Amino acid sequence: MEWHLPDRCLRQFGREQCIPLEVPGSQRAFHGRDGRQGTRDWPTKLKEPIAIWENRQLQDIVTPNQVGRMGYHDPYLDRYRQTSVRYMTPEGAADGALGDGIERIKDMTTGRTELGNEDVSFIK
């Protein structure tokens, strides 16, 4: 049994990407098991996922069409940077760090970031 998680691939269909919902606990419990270890009453054990499947028409994810590129501070991208492995190579990490630094400077000069007593007028 595998959950279909459409909220994780909205951009592939030209939709605005939202922060995905948590994977249901029952998915973690069954992941990696093939069901061949003895006799089980699967309809009872899978009662909750089966009910969700039977009501799947009520679970539509409605998001606007994606227009242009996502902004650096889009909530989805902020979450992605906090929870994901972003770079596969040292070169990619260097490029990403440079981009993050440029974005931080932009934030500092436009007032998006609280600076305390730092004077950043020289950056402008």
Stockholm file with secondary structure:
# STOCKHOLM 1.0

chainA/1-124         MEWHLPDRCLRQFGREQCIPLEVPGSQRAFHGRDGRQGTRDWPTKLKEPIAIWENRQLQDIVTPNQVGRMGYHDPYLDRYRQTSVRYMTPEGAADGALGDGIERIKDMTTGRTELGNEDVSFIK
#=GR chainA/1-124 SS CCCCCGGGCGGGGTBCCCCCCCCCHHHHHHTTCCSCSSCCCHHHHTHHHHHHHHTGGGGCCCCCBCCSCCCTTCHHHHHHHHHSCCCSSHHHHHHHHHHHHHHHHHHHHHTCSCCTTCCCTTTC
#=GC SS_cons         CCCCCGGGCGGGGTBCCCCCCCCCHHHHHHTTCCSCSSCCCHHHHTHHHHHHHHTGGGGCCCCCBCCSCCCTTCHHHHHHHHHSCCCSSHHHHHHHHHHHHHHHHHHHHHTCSCCTTCCCTTTC
//
